[in-house]
Amino acid sequence: MIRIRWFAGLLASAALTGCAAIGSSGPVVTASLSSSHCGFTAEGLTLVSSESDWQQLQQDRVGALPPWPARDDRSMLVISMGERPTGGYSIEMRDARIRDELLVIDVLVERPGGGMVSQALTTPCAILNVPSEGWDEVVVKDKTDNLFYQKL
């Protein structure tokens, strides 16, 4: 009977430890912002790995950027569609994962349909809070697996 209690206690302890490890890790990537007016006129990816660089980038923008991550092991990744001639463009993160040191980000990209759109310059982007380590290449692709951006 004592062996059963000891084994049950050991099993419960292992289960609780496993849950704590899973729960404390949190998501790999979180979306900090998705906007049609980010102020990034060039299309592509921008990885910012220091708070001072993030503040400098913020000074060069018209719109407000999200705050720098509170954790030291995080960076910010900007996925910009560049300057667009009308409204109706957007980009939004759907899923992200790290596999074999490759950060794969699935996005939903929308473009204006055949109807009326606003005649205003837009600069759509998604800004993501990403881990600073564990990957050395990023791939951004849309729902049809078309490569949207890739950066080594």
Secondary structure, 3 states (H helix, E strand, C coil): CHHHHHHHHHHHHHHHHHHHHHHHHCCCCEEEEEECECCCCCEEEEEECCHHHHHHHHHCCCCCCCCCCCCCCEEEEEEEECCECCCCCEEEEEEEEEECCEEEEEEEEECCCCCCCCCCCEECEEEEEEECCCCCEEEEECCCCCEEEEEC
